[in-house]
Amino acid sequence: MLMAWERWQNLSPEEKERYKRRAREYTDRGRETLARRRRR
């Protein structure tokens, strides 16, 4: 966990934004999948 944090600290702001955007896309896709399953 600490190594991951250090790696995160070393990322440039652009790379951090890219990671955040990807994480948001994953959570949105997961939420959509759950909602679709619930509707059935």
PyMOL commands that set and color helices and strands:
alter all, ss='L'
color gray80, all
select helices_A, chain A and resi 2-10+13-39
alter helices_A, ss='H'
color red, helices_A
deselect
rebuild
show_as cartoon
